[in-house]
Amino acid sequence: LKYLDLSHNSIGAAGAEALGSALATSQITTLHLSRMQRGCSEAIIKALPQTKIEELILDSNGLGMKEAKLLRDVLPQSQLRELSLFYNELWDEEALIISEGIVNSQLCLIDGCRMSKETR
């Protein structure tokens, strides 16, 4: 299994923790988690350095400053090449924080980061 789309599911915090742990031993390279419950993204973001995920879609998850700081910290250690953050609560300050993680990546393998100022 290389592609997993759990968008529009209510896995909850415990489910997100379990998924984060499982991703560390999986072969999944593309993960779509749009429109999840608030707070579920944190466990997935924290797990990124231990995964093979290259494409991560976290659209419409209510991500804000806390998640921006987590992304900044884990991006340099992850294998991400593409990150989608459309329709979250990420404004100029959060975008700058995330960009620090991209710039500080030793591998500089990020192909794209998509964001929008609009929220849904």
N, C-alpha and C positions, 0 to 999 in steps of 0.2 A: 504494500500500500504506500503510494507516494503522495497522494492527494486526499485531503480530508476537508470536507465542508460541513461544519456544524452550525452554520448561520441560522438565526431565528430559533435557536433551541434555548431552553431554560435549564442549563446544566448546574447553575448555582455555584457558590464558592467551593463547596466540597468537590463537586464534579470538575471544576477548573483545576483544583489542586491535583486531583487524580490524573487528569489529562496532562498537566504539566509534568508530572512524574513519568507517565507512560511515554511521552514524547522523547524523553532522554534515551530510550532504548529502541525507538522506532526508526523506520526508514522514510518517514514523512518529510517531504521537502516543500510542499505547498499546503498552507493551513488557512482556511477561511473561517473567520469567527465574527461576522458582522451581526449587528443587532442582538447582542447577548445582554444578559442582565448586568447592571452596573456592578463593578467590583470584581467581575470574573476575569478581566484581562490581566490583572496584576500577577496572578499565578503563572499565566502563560508567558508574560514578559520576563519574569524572573527565571523561568526555565530555559529561555532561548540559548544561553551560552552552552548548554548541554545537549542541544538538539541539532539536527541536520536541516532545519527549516531555512529555506532560501527565499520563500515568498510568504508574507504574512499580511492578511487582510483583516483589519480591525475597524472597519467602517461602522459608524453609528453606534458606538458603544459608550458614549458619554465620557470619553477619556479627557482628563484635565491635567493640571500641573503635576500631580503625584505620578501619573503614568508617564508624563513627559520626562520627568527626572529618572524614572526607572529605565526608560528607553535609552536615555543618554548614557546611563551606566552600563547597560548590557550590549548595546550595539557594537562597540569595539571588540567584544568577545564572541559575537554571534557570526553565523554564516549567512545572514540575511543579505539578499541582493535587491529585494524589492519589498517595500513597505507601503501599505495604503491605510491612510488615516482620515478619509473623507467623513464629513458630518460628525465631528466630535467637538468638544469644547476646547479646542487648541487654537489659541490666538497668537499674536506676535511673540510674546514672551515664551510661550510653550514651544513654538516653532524654533526659536533661537536655541533653546535648551536641547531640543532633539537634534538640531544641526551640530551641536558640539559633539554628540555621540558619533555622528556620521564623519565629521572632520577628524576626530581623534581615533578613528578606526585604523588600526595598523595595516589592515588588509585593503581598506578603501574599496570594497567590492559592492557597495550600494549602487545599484543601477538606477533606482528611482524611489522617490518618496512623494506620494500624492496626498495633498491636504486641501481642505476647503475651509473658508471662513464661515460658511453657513452651518447651522445646526438643524437637526430635525427632531 
